[in-house]
């Protein structure tokens, strides 16, 4: 079997490396809008060879779209040129918009997925084989898929060490807005707040672990996250509304000296980390 990956950056490159270690495919091929990314992926032996998107689609048995969400939406109509036996999936972090773009004639063979993993870095040089290990792969609206397609995609994710969860795309997008997309927005806002008030010397001298941890996501590629924010706009706006209400409550407690209320809010927030223990 041939695995075709469109987009050989962090996510696609890491998937290729993990699939190679799992010995799932006879060949792993890649396509990318960036010739530099393709060259690097070949030099690092992340993929066996680089092809045009059209040639990759024509010969692959399993095709993974590892591109930004808007690009995935643009690619899906072209998948009708694939073999009748080909199966498709993607790694996009917004599912409703992608599913709406899938042509009806291939919908049963297209498994909409979102692996819950990543880093603040991008490009094939950032790829590593254990990115997906012990992480969750969310499969959305999988009742629309044929059993054959679902099993092939499940086998891919299970073989690279992932756990699988299934849920409706609408629910996924709402959850992702709070748990993934909102933290990135907060990190960008925090970084801009500090940059507008502090000089580089003060930041380097005084920034400790808390600031470094919270601002780490602000390193993430703006082009990718702008795309995600656009595609998941309404759920993210709802998350913003709830978050700003929480911030306003903390501000009011601080302004009015409501120390017991402020401490109570902090204690309530502590409960989040009991979930991870």
C-alpha positions as CSV (number, residue, x, y, z in Angstrom):
1,X,0.0,0.0,0.0
2,X,1.1,3.6,-0.7
3,X,0.5,6.3,1.8
4,X,0.2,9.8,0.3
5,X,0.6,12.8,2.5
6,X,-0.3,16.3,1.2
7,X,1.5,18.7,3.4
8,X,4.9,17.5,4.8
9,X,5.4,19.9,7.7
10,X,5.2,19.2,11.4
11,X,2.0,17.2,11.3
12,X,2.4,15.4,8.0
13,X,6.1,14.8,8.4
14,X,5.6,13.4,11.9
15,X,2.8,11.1,10.6
16,X,5.1,9.9,7.9
17,X,7.9,9.1,10.3
18,X,5.5,7.3,12.7
19,X,3.9,5.3,9.9
20,X,7.4,4.3,8.7
21,X,8.4,3.0,12.1
22,X,5.1,1.1,12.3
23,X,6.0,-0.5,8.9
24,X,2.4,0.1,7.6
25,X,3.1,1.0,4.0
26,X,5.4,-0.2,1.2
27,X,6.0,3.5,0.2
28,X,5.3,6.9,1.7
29,X,5.0,9.8,-0.8
30,X,4.5,13.5,-0.3
31,X,3.2,16.6,-2.0
32,X,3.4,20.2,-0.7
33,X,3.0,23.7,-2.0
34,X,6.4,24.4,-0.7
35,X,9.3,23.0,-2.8
36,X,11.6,23.8,0.1
37,X,9.5,21.6,2.4
38,X,9.5,18.8,-0.1
39,X,13.2,19.0,-0.6
40,X,13.8,18.9,3.1
41,X,11.4,16.0,3.7
42,X,13.2,14.0,1.0
43,X,16.6,14.9,2.4
44,X,15.6,13.9,5.9
45,X,14.0,10.7,4.5
46,X,10.7,11.6,6.0
47,X,9.1,10.6,2.6
48,X,10.4,8.2,0.0
49,X,9.7,10.6,-2.9
50,X,8.0,13.8,-3.8
51,X,5.2,14.1,-6.4
52,X,2.8,16.6,-7.6
53,X,-0.6,16.7,-5.8
54,X,-2.3,15.2,-8.9
55,X,0.1,12.3,-9.3
56,X,0.0,11.6,-5.5
57,X,-3.8,11.4,-5.6
58,X,-3.8,9.2,-8.6
59,X,-1.6,6.4,-7.1
60,X,-2.1,6.5,-3.3
61,X,-4.1,4.0,-1.4
62,X,-4.5,6.1,1.7
63,X,-4.3,9.9,1.4
64,X,-3.8,12.2,4.4
65,X,-4.4,15.9,4.0
66,X,-2.0,17.6,6.5
67,X,-2.5,21.1,5.2
68,X,-4.2,24.2,6.7
69,X,-8.0,24.0,6.9
70,X,-8.7,26.3,4.0
71,X,-6.3,24.3,1.8
72,X,-7.9,21.0,2.9
73,X,-11.3,22.4,1.8
74,X,-9.8,23.4,-1.6
75,X,-8.1,19.9,-2.1
76,X,-11.1,17.7,-1.3
77,X,-12.9,18.2,-4.6
78,X,-9.8,17.0,-6.4
79,X,-9.8,13.7,-4.5
80,X,-12.5,12.4,-6.9
81,X,-9.6,11.7,-9.2
82,X,-8.2,9.0,-6.9
83,X,-8.5,5.3,-7.3
84,X,-12.0,3.9,-6.5
85,X,-10.4,1.9,-3.6
86,X,-8.6,4.9,-2.1
87,X,-9.4,6.1,1.4
88,X,-9.0,9.7,2.7
89,X,-8.5,11.4,6.0
90,X,-7.2,14.8,7.2
91,X,-5.6,16.3,10.3
92,X,-7.5,19.6,10.3
93,X,-8.4,21.1,13.7
94,X,-11.9,22.4,12.5
95,X,-14.2,19.6,11.2
96,X,-17.6,21.1,10.2
97,X,-16.1,23.3,7.5
98,X,-14.0,20.5,6.1
99,X,-16.9,18.0,6.1
100,X,-19.1,20.4,4.3
101,X,-16.5,20.6,1.5
102,X,-16.3,16.8,0.9
103,X,-17.8,15.8,-2.5
104,X,-20.8,13.4,-2.0
105,X,-19.3,10.8,-4.3
106,X,-16.3,10.2,-1.9
107,X,-18.0,11.0,1.5
108,X,-18.2,7.4,2.6
109,X,-14.4,7.0,2.0
110,X,-13.4,10.3,3.7
111,X,-12.8,9.9,7.4
112,X,-12.7,13.4,9.0
113,X,-10.1,13.3,11.8
114,X,-8.3,15.6,14.2
115,X,-5.3,14.2,16.1
116,X,-5.1,16.2,19.3
117,X,-1.4,17.0,19.2
118,X,1.1,19.5,17.9
119,X,3.8,21.9,18.9
120,X,4.5,25.6,18.4
121,X,7.0,24.8,15.6
122,X,6.3,24.1,12.0
123,X,8.0,22.6,8.9
124,X,9.5,19.2,8.2
125,X,12.5,19.9,10.4
126,X,10.2,20.1,13.4
127,X,8.7,16.7,12.7
128,X,9.4,13.8,15.0
129,X,8.1,10.2,15.1
130,X,6.5,10.2,18.6
131,X,4.3,13.3,18.1
132,X,1.2,11.2,18.0
133,X,2.0,8.6,20.6
134,X,-0.5,8.3,23.4
135,X,-2.6,11.2,22.0
136,X,-6.2,11.3,21.0
137,X,-7.5,11.0,17.4
138,X,-11.0,12.4,17.2
139,X,-13.0,11.0,14.3
140,X,-16.1,13.1,13.4
141,X,-19.4,12.1,11.9
142,X,-17.9,8.6,11.3
143,X,-21.4,7.1,10.8
144,X,-21.2,8.5,7.3
145,X,-18.1,6.3,6.5
146,X,-18.0,2.8,5.0
147,X,-16.7,0.2,7.4
148,X,-13.7,-0.4,5.2
149,X,-12.6,3.3,5.2
150,X,-13.1,3.6,8.9
151,X,-11.1,0.5,9.7
152,X,-8.2,1.7,7.5
153,X,-8.0,5.1,9.1
154,X,-8.5,3.6,12.6
155,X,-5.7,1.2,11.9
156,X,-3.4,4.0,10.9
157,X,-3.9,6.0,14.1
158,X,-3.9,2.9,16.4
159,X,-0.7,1.6,14.8
160,X,1.1,4.9,15.6
161,X,0.1,4.7,19.2
162,X,-3.1,6.9,19.3
163,X,-6.4,6.4,21.1
164,X,-9.6,7.0,19.2
165,X,-12.6,9.0,20.2
166,X,-15.7,9.6,18.0
167,X,-18.0,12.6,18.2
168,X,-20.2,14.8,16.0
169,X,-18.2,17.5,14.1
170,X,-20.3,20.3,15.7
171,X,-19.4,19.1,19.2
172,X,-15.7,18.7,18.3
173,X,-15.5,22.3,17.0
174,X,-17.1,23.7,20.2
175,X,-14.7,21.7,22.4
176,X,-11.7,22.6,20.3
177,X,-12.6,26.3,20.5
178,X,-12.3,26.2,24.3
179,X,-9.5,23.7,24.8
180,X,-7.2,24.4,21.8
181,X,-8.1,27.6,19.9
182,X,-8.8,29.9,22.9
183,X,-5.5,29.1,24.6
184,X,-3.7,30.2,21.4
185,X,-5.7,33.4,21.2
186,X,-4.9,34.1,24.9
187,X,-1.2,33.5,24.3
188,X,-1.1,35.9,21.3
189,X,-2.9,38.5,23.4
190,X,-0.6,38.0,26.4
191,X,2.5,38.3,24.2
192,X,1.2,41.5,22.6
193,X,0.2,43.0,26.0
194,X,3.8,42.4,27.4
195,X,5.5,43.7,24.2
196,X,3.5,46.9,24.3
197,X,4.6,47.6,27.9
198,X,8.0,46.1,28.5
199,X,11.3,46.4,26.7
200,X,13.3,43.4,25.6
201,X,15.8,43.7,28.4
202,X,13.1,43.6,31.1
203,X,11.4,40.7,29.5
204,X,14.6,38.7,29.4
205,X,15.5,39.6,32.9
206,X,12.2,39.0,34.7
207,X,10.3,36.5,32.6
208,X,10.0,33.3,34.6
209,X,8.4,29.9,34.0
210,X,4.8,31.1,34.2
211,X,5.2,33.7,31.4
212,X,7.3,31.4,29.3
213,X,4.7,28.6,29.6
214,X,1.7,30.9,28.8
215,X,3.4,32.7,25.9
216,X,4.9,29.6,24.3
217,X,1.9,29.2,22.0
218,X,2.4,32.7,20.6
219,X,5.3,31.2,18.6
220,X,2.8,29.2,16.5
221,X,2.6,30.1,12.8
222,X,0.2,33.0,12.4
223,X,-0.9,31.9,8.9
224,X,-2.1,28.5,10.2
225,X,-3.9,29.9,13.3
226,X,-5.5,32.8,11.3
227,X,-7.0,30.1,9.1
228,X,-8.2,28.1,12.2
229,X,-9.8,31.2,13.8
230,X,-11.6,32.0,10.5
231,X,-12.9,28.4,10.0
232,X,-14.1,28.1,13.6
233,X,-15.2,31.7,14.1
234,X,-18.6,31.3,15.8
235,X,-17.5,28.7,18.4
236,X,-14.4,30.7,19.1
237,X,-16.4,33.9,19.6
238,X,-18.5,32.1,22.1
239,X,-15.4,31.0,23.9
240,X,-14.1,34.6,23.9
241,X,-17.4,35.8,25.4
242,X,-17.2,33.3,28.3
243,X,-13.5,33.9,28.9
244,X,-13.8,37.7,28.9
245,X,-16.7,37.4,31.5
246,X,-14.4,35.4,33.7
247,X,-11.6,38.0,33.3
248,X,-14.1,40.8,34.1
249,X,-15.2,39.0,37.3
250,X,-11.6,38.7,38.4
251,X,-11.1,42.4,37.6
252,X,-14.1,43.4,39.6
253,X,-13.0,41.3,42.7
254,X,-9.6,42.9,42.5
255,X,-10.9,46.4,42.0
256,X,-13.4,46.1,44.9
257,X,-11.1,44.2,47.3
258,X,-13.3,41.1,47.2
259,X,-10.5,38.8,48.4
260,X,-12.7,35.9,49.4
261,X,-14.4,35.9,46.1
262,X,-11.1,36.1,44.2
263,X,-9.6,33.3,46.3
264,X,-12.8,31.2,45.7
265,X,-12.4,31.7,41.9
266,X,-8.7,30.5,42.1
267,X,-9.7,27.5,44.2
268,X,-12.4,26.6,41.7
269,X,-9.8,26.8,38.9
270,X,-7.5,24.5,40.8
271,X,-10.1,21.7,40.2
272,X,-9.1,21.6,36.5
273,X,-5.8,19.9,37.3
274,X,-7.4,17.2,39.3
275,X,-8.7,16.0,36.0
276,X,-5.2,15.3,34.8
277,X,-4.0,13.6,37.9
